[in-house]
Amino acid sequence: MATPNQAHVQNGLEAVEAGVPALIEKPIADDIISGEKLIAAAEAKGVPL
């Protein structure tokens, strides 16, 4: 699914919550804090990101 850059974090978090691996193109997030949140969520759930 292709999404605008502003939706990457929200869509990524939804995929992680569902246990679905996600490939996110650059930029992963609009800011570092949001990107780190997404990465931490994926690592905590063991979902490839």
N, C-alpha and C positions, 0 to 999 in steps of 0.2 A: 504494500500500500504506500503510495506517495503522499506525503503531507508537507505543509509549509514548515519552515524552520521553527516558527513559534509553537508548533504542536509537538515537536520532537520529545520533549520531556514528558508531557502528559500521556502521549501515546506509548512512550517507552515504559512509563510506570504501569500503565494498564497491561501491557504485554508481560512485564515482570510479575505482576500480581496474578496473572492467569497462567504463569509458568511457561510462557511461550518465548523462545529465543528471538532476539530482535537485532536486525542490522540497521544502525542509524547512521545516515550520512552526515558529513560535516555541515554545519556545526551541530554538535550533540545537544547544545543548549545555548540560550541567549546570554547566560552568565555562568561563572565558575561554580557558584554555590548550587545552582540548579543541576548542573552537570554532575557535581560530586554527589548530590542527593540521589540521582538516577543510578550512578555507578554503585553507590553503597547499597541501594535497594536490591540491585541485581546480584551483587556479591552475597548479600545476606540470604537471598533465596536460592542461590546457586544456579541462576538462570544466565546463560551466555548472552552477552550484550556486545 
